[in-house]
Amino acid sequence: MLRSARTELKKNAFAYRFVLPYVLFLCLFVLYPIVANLHLSLQEDGELGWGNYRYVLSSLDFATITSNTIVWTVGSVFLQSCLGLGLALLLNQEFRGRAFFRAIILVLPWATPDIVVAVAWQWMYNDMYGVINDVLFRLGLIDHYLPWLAQPNLAKAAVIIANTWKGFALSAMFYLAALQTVPHSLYEAAEIDGAGIWRKFTSVTWPVIRPFIVTTLMLTTIWTINYFPLIYTMTGGGPANATDTFVTYSYRLAFRFLEFERSAALSTFTFVIILIISTFYTLFLLRRGDE
């Protein structure tokens, strides 16, 4: 038994040597920060305790930032997914210049730096000379210029729209890659059966790309919850905490109010939420795979 184990170990030693750097990388840059952040969040007057978590979860701002995070995440992910899927379906069709439009539409938003996107949209939303107000006013959709980033509900919508523009391209890329896996023979068979566009989508396209959609939703949800630069650059979490999310509020706790332990507690809470979401998504994928 022992000899066979040693033989197996020698046989896999080459593979272990390749895996070891990745394991060390994970321990150094992933596991250690998580453990260090957890330890910091439990610091309370030189002792370990749950006081920072009680303070964060019972603070008056917690309900607001939780609501904001849900609205921000659900709104962004929904719009990115719908827009991304629609564009992927269009860009999957045969037409002249398809490669050019794919490059422009899919690469430009995704490749633009976050800060550049945030500053550009901040200027476009300007309540005095922003292009968005000007266009809406000329079209007769508004009768006065709107203070997009100064009014709470408008600010929420503004950051979600900006984030949708920034993130839809990545969703579209994933969906476009998924559409490439649908066999053309299935579409031909559906056409023979007299299926229209909607029937082909629901009966052929959707069943094939559904696992890809679930995976994309999981990734975009995690990235959106953790997304910091755009909101903080455009609004700083304002006005009146209207666009504050877990990550922006955690940043302000640490670097504006110097409450590092409470910021670490909120960061750990956010990590647990993301871990739960990821677990549910993974279990769903595994169950679908078993079926």
C-alpha positions as CSV (number, residue, x, y, z in Angstrom):
1,M,0.0,0.0,0.0
2,L,2.8,2.4,1.0
3,R,4.9,1.4,-2.0
4,S,2.0,2.0,-4.4
5,A,1.4,5.5,-2.8
6,R,5.1,6.4,-3.3
7,T,5.0,5.2,-6.9
8,E,1.9,7.3,-7.5
9,L,3.5,10.3,-5.9
10,K,6.6,9.9,-8.1
11,K,4.4,9.5,-11.1
12,N,2.6,12.8,-10.4
13,A,5.6,14.7,-9.2
14,F,6.1,16.5,-12.5
15,A,2.5,17.7,-12.4
16,Y,2.8,18.8,-8.8
17,R,5.8,21.0,-9.6
18,F,3.7,22.8,-12.2
19,V,0.8,23.3,-9.9
20,L,2.9,24.4,-6.9
21,P,3.5,28.0,-8.2
22,Y,-0.2,28.5,-8.7
23,V,-0.9,27.2,-5.2
24,L,1.7,29.5,-3.7
25,F,0.2,32.4,-5.7
26,L,-3.3,31.7,-4.3
27,C,-2.0,31.5,-0.8
28,L,0.0,34.7,-1.0
29,F,-2.4,36.9,-3.0
30,V,-5.8,35.4,-2.2
31,L,-5.9,33.4,1.0
32,Y,-3.6,35.6,3.1
33,P,-5.5,38.9,2.3
34,I,-8.8,37.1,3.2
35,V,-7.4,35.8,6.5
36,A,-5.8,39.2,7.3
37,N,-9.0,41.1,6.5
38,L,-11.0,38.7,8.7
39,H,-8.5,39.1,11.6
40,L,-8.6,42.9,11.2
41,S,-12.4,42.9,11.2
42,L,-12.5,41.1,14.6
43,Q,-10.2,43.6,16.3
44,E,-12.0,45.5,19.1
45,D,-9.9,47.5,21.5
46,G,-7.0,45.2,21.2
47,E,-9.2,42.1,21.6
48,L,-11.1,39.8,19.3
49,G,-14.9,40.3,19.1
50,W,-17.9,40.9,16.9
51,G,-18.4,44.6,17.7
52,N,-17.4,45.9,14.3
53,Y,-19.9,43.6,12.6
54,R,-22.7,44.6,15.1
55,Y,-21.9,48.3,14.4
56,V,-21.9,47.9,10.6
57,L,-25.1,45.7,10.5
58,S,-27.0,48.0,12.9
59,S,-25.9,51.3,11.5
60,L,-28.5,53.6,9.9
61,D,-26.7,53.6,6.6
62,F,-26.7,49.8,6.3
63,A,-30.2,49.5,5.0
64,T,-29.6,52.2,2.5
65,I,-26.4,50.7,1.1
66,T,-27.9,47.3,1.0
67,S,-30.9,48.6,-1.1
68,N,-28.5,50.6,-3.3
69,T,-26.3,47.5,-3.9
70,I,-29.3,45.4,-4.9
71,V,-30.7,48.0,-7.2
72,W,-27.2,48.7,-8.7
73,T,-26.5,45.0,-9.2
74,V,-29.9,43.8,-10.5
75,G,-30.3,46.8,-12.8
76,S,-26.8,46.6,-14.2
77,V,-26.8,42.8,-14.7
78,F,-30.2,42.8,-16.3
79,L,-29.5,45.6,-18.8
80,Q,-26.0,44.2,-19.6
81,S,-27.4,40.7,-20.2
82,C,-30.4,41.9,-22.3
83,L,-28.3,44.3,-24.4
84,G,-25.4,41.8,-24.7
85,L,-27.6,39.0,-25.8
86,G,-29.4,41.2,-28.4
87,L,-26.2,42.4,-29.9
88,A,-24.7,38.9,-29.9
89,L,-27.7,37.6,-31.9
90,L,-27.3,40.5,-34.4
91,L,-23.5,40.1,-34.7
92,N,-23.9,36.4,-35.2
93,Q,-25.7,37.0,-38.5
94,E,-23.9,37.0,-41.8
95,F,-23.5,40.6,-43.2
96,R,-20.9,42.7,-44.8
97,G,-18.4,44.3,-42.4
98,R,-19.3,41.9,-39.6
99,A,-15.7,41.7,-38.3
100,F,-15.4,45.5,-38.2
101,F,-18.6,46.0,-36.3
102,R,-17.7,43.2,-33.9
103,A,-14.4,44.9,-33.1
104,I,-15.9,48.4,-32.6
105,I,-19.0,47.4,-30.7
106,L,-17.5,44.7,-28.5
107,V,-13.9,45.9,-27.9
108,L,-14.3,49.7,-27.5
109,P,-16.4,49.8,-24.3
110,W,-14.6,46.9,-22.7
111,A,-11.1,48.2,-23.5
112,T,-11.8,51.8,-22.3
113,P,-10.3,52.4,-18.9
114,D,-12.8,52.6,-16.0
115,I,-11.8,56.1,-15.0
116,V,-12.0,57.4,-18.6
117,V,-15.6,56.0,-18.8
118,A,-16.6,57.5,-15.5
119,V,-15.3,61.0,-16.3
120,A,-16.8,60.9,-19.8
121,W,-20.2,60.0,-18.5
122,Q,-19.9,62.5,-15.7
123,W,-19.4,65.2,-18.3
124,M,-22.3,63.9,-20.5
125,Y,-24.6,64.0,-17.4
126,N,-23.6,67.6,-16.5
127,D,-26.8,69.5,-15.7
128,M,-25.7,72.7,-17.5
129,Y,-23.8,71.7,-20.6
130,G,-24.0,67.9,-20.8
131,V,-24.8,66.3,-24.1
132,I,-27.5,64.0,-22.7
133,N,-29.6,66.9,-21.4
134,D,-29.1,68.7,-24.7
135,V,-30.2,65.8,-26.8
136,L,-33.3,65.0,-24.6
137,F,-34.2,68.7,-24.7
138,R,-33.9,69.0,-28.5
139,L,-36.1,65.9,-28.9
140,G,-38.7,67.4,-26.6
141,L,-38.5,64.6,-24.0
142,I,-37.7,67.1,-21.2
143,D,-38.6,70.7,-20.8
144,H,-35.7,71.7,-18.6
145,Y,-32.2,70.3,-18.0
146,L,-32.1,67.6,-15.4
147,P,-29.6,67.4,-12.5
148,W,-28.7,63.8,-13.2
149,L,-26.0,63.4,-10.6
150,A,-27.5,65.7,-8.0
151,Q,-30.9,64.0,-7.6
152,P,-30.9,60.6,-5.8
153,N,-33.2,58.6,-8.2
154,L,-31.6,60.1,-11.3
155,A,-28.1,59.5,-9.9
156,K,-29.0,55.8,-9.4
157,A,-30.3,55.5,-13.0
158,A,-27.3,57.4,-14.3
159,V,-24.6,55.2,-12.8
160,I,-26.5,52.0,-13.9
161,I,-26.7,53.3,-17.5
162,A,-23.0,54.2,-17.5
163,N,-22.1,50.8,-16.1
164,T,-24.4,49.1,-18.7
165,W,-22.4,50.8,-21.5
166,K,-19.1,49.7,-19.9
167,G,-20.1,46.1,-19.2
168,F,-22.5,45.0,-22.0
169,A,-19.6,44.3,-24.4
170,L,-18.2,41.6,-22.1
171,S,-21.6,39.9,-21.8
172,A,-22.0,40.2,-25.6
173,M,-18.6,38.5,-26.2
174,F,-19.6,35.6,-24.0
175,Y,-23.0,35.2,-25.6
176,L,-21.5,35.5,-29.1
177,A,-19.0,32.7,-28.2
178,A,-21.9,30.6,-27.0
179,L,-23.8,31.2,-30.2
180,Q,-20.9,29.8,-32.2
181,T,-21.5,26.4,-30.5
182,V,-25.0,26.0,-31.8
183,P,-24.9,23.5,-34.7
184,H,-26.3,24.9,-38.0
185,S,-27.9,21.6,-38.6
186,L,-30.3,22.2,-35.8
187,Y,-31.5,25.5,-37.4
188,E,-31.9,23.7,-40.8
189,A,-34.0,21.0,-39.1
190,A,-36.1,23.7,-37.4
191,E,-36.6,25.5,-40.8
192,I,-37.8,22.2,-42.4
193,D,-40.3,21.9,-39.6
194,G,-41.6,25.4,-40.4
195,A,-40.2,27.1,-37.3
196,G,-40.0,30.9,-37.3
197,I,-37.4,33.2,-35.8
198,W,-38.9,33.1,-32.3
199,R,-39.5,29.3,-32.4
200,K,-35.9,28.7,-33.5
201,F,-34.6,30.8,-30.7
202,T,-36.7,29.2,-27.9
203,S,-36.3,25.6,-29.2
204,V,-32.8,25.6,-30.6
205,T,-30.7,28.6,-29.5
206,W,-31.8,29.0,-25.9
207,P,-31.4,25.4,-24.7
208,V,-27.8,25.3,-26.1
209,I,-26.6,28.7,-24.7
210,R,-28.5,28.5,-21.4
211,P,-25.5,27.2,-19.4
212,F,-23.3,30.0,-20.9
213,I,-26.0,32.5,-19.8
214,V,-26.0,31.2,-16.3
215,T,-22.2,31.4,-16.1
216,T,-22.2,34.9,-17.6
217,L,-24.8,36.1,-15.1
218,M,-22.7,34.7,-12.2
219,L,-19.6,36.5,-13.4
220,T,-21.3,39.8,-14.1
221,T,-23.1,39.7,-10.8
222,I,-19.8,39.2,-8.9
223,W,-18.0,41.9,-10.9
224,T,-20.9,44.4,-10.5
225,I,-21.1,44.0,-6.7
226,N,-17.3,44.5,-6.5
227,Y,-17.2,47.3,-9.1
228,F,-15.8,50.5,-7.5
229,P,-14.2,53.0,-9.9
230,L,-17.2,54.1,-11.9
231,I,-19.5,54.9,-9.0
232,Y,-16.9,56.6,-6.9
233,T,-15.6,58.7,-9.7
234,M,-19.0,59.8,-10.9
235,T,-20.8,60.4,-7.6
236,G,-18.6,59.5,-4.7
237,G,-21.5,57.5,-3.4
238,G,-23.8,60.6,-3.3
239,P,-26.0,62.5,-3.4
240,A,-27.0,61.7,0.2
241,N,-25.7,58.1,0.0
242,A,-28.1,57.5,-2.9
243,T,-25.4,55.5,-4.9
244,D,-23.4,54.1,-2.1
245,T,-22.8,50.4,-2.4
246,F,-21.0,48.0,-0.1
247,V,-17.6,48.6,-1.8
248,T,-17.8,52.4,-2.0
249,Y,-19.1,52.7,1.6
250,S,-16.3,50.3,2.8
251,Y,-13.7,52.5,1.0
252,R,-15.0,55.7,2.7
253,L,-15.1,54.0,6.1
254,A,-11.4,53.1,5.7
255,F,-9.9,56.1,3.9
256,R,-12.1,59.0,4.8
257,F,-13.2,58.1,8.4
258,L,-10.1,55.9,9.1
259,E,-12.3,53.2,10.6
260,F,-10.3,50.3,9.2
261,E,-11.7,47.6,11.4
262,R,-15.3,48.5,10.5
263,S,-14.4,48.7,6.9
264,A,-12.8,45.3,7.1
265,A,-16.0,43.9,8.7
266,L,-18.2,45.3,5.8
267,S,-15.7,43.9,3.3
268,T,-15.9,40.5,4.9
269,F,-19.7,40.7,4.9
270,T,-19.6,41.5,1.2
271,F,-17.2,38.6,0.6
272,V,-19.7,36.2,2.3
273,I,-22.6,37.5,0.2
274,I,-20.6,36.9,-3.0
275,L,-19.5,33.5,-1.8
276,I,-23.2,32.5,-1.2
277,I,-24.2,33.8,-4.7
278,S,-21.3,31.9,-6.3
279,T,-22.2,28.7,-4.4
280,F,-25.8,28.8,-5.6
281,Y,-24.8,29.5,-9.2
282,T,-22.3,26.6,-9.1
283,L,-24.8,24.2,-7.5
284,F,-27.3,25.1,-10.2
285,L,-24.8,24.5,-13.0
286,L,-23.8,21.1,-11.4
287,R,-27.4,20.1,-11.1
288,R,-28.1,21.0,-14.7
289,G,-24.9,19.1,-15.8
290,D,-26.2,16.0,-13.9
291,E,-29.5,16.2,-15.7
